[in-house]
Amino acid sequence: MVSTVSAPVFEGRRLLLCDVLDASGRPDGSYLICVDTVGSGAGETVLILDEGSSARQVLGLPTAPVRAVVVGVVDELTVDGEMVLLDA
């Protein structure tokens, strides 16, 4: 993601376009634009905190114009006791 006008909170931070997955680990057709706080890479499955106030707390900036942040990289996903293969 590239922004032509940017708030100072985004300086030095990457914005990621993240596909939202359903319970089976497949894309559900929606997406979120997230601030990457963990240095995740393309194709990795990540854990997203999608709630403005909590996302701003992660960044330590209570007035930042941020809604969603990546807070972790998922190593494995288990659904109904079975491990789901994650595309990398």
LINSULUR-V674978 format. One record per backbone hydrogen bond with DSSP energy under -1.0 kcal/mol. NH is the residue of the N-H (numbers start at 1). CO is the residue of the C=O. E is the energy in kcal/mol with one decimal. If there is no record, write none. Layout:
BEGIN
nh->{NH | NH}
co->{CO | CO}
e->{E | E}
END
This chain:
BEGIN
nh->{10 | 11 | 13 | 16 | 18 | 20 | 22 | 25 | 28 | 32 | 34 | 35 | 36 | 37 | 44 | 47 | 49 | 55 | 56 | 57 | 58 | 59 | 61 | 64 | 66 | 69 | 70 | 71 | 74 | 79 | 82 | 84}
co->{7 | 8 | 10 | 34 | 32 | 30 | 26 | 22 | 20 | 18 | 16 | 68 | 14 | 70 | 41 | 72 | 69 | 51 | 52 | 53 | 54 | 55 | 56 | 61 | 64 | 49 | 35 | 47 | 45 | 82 | 79 | 77}
e->{-2.1 | -1.5 | -2.1 | -3.0 | -3.2 | -2.4 | -3.4 | -2.0 | -2.9 | -2.4 | -2.8 | -2.2 | -2.7 | -1.3 | -1.8 | -3.0 | -3.0 | -2.7 | -2.5 | -1.6 | -1.9 | -1.5 | -2.2 | -1.7 | -2.1 | -2.0 | -2.8 | -2.8 | -2.9 | -3.1 | -2.0 | -3.6}
END
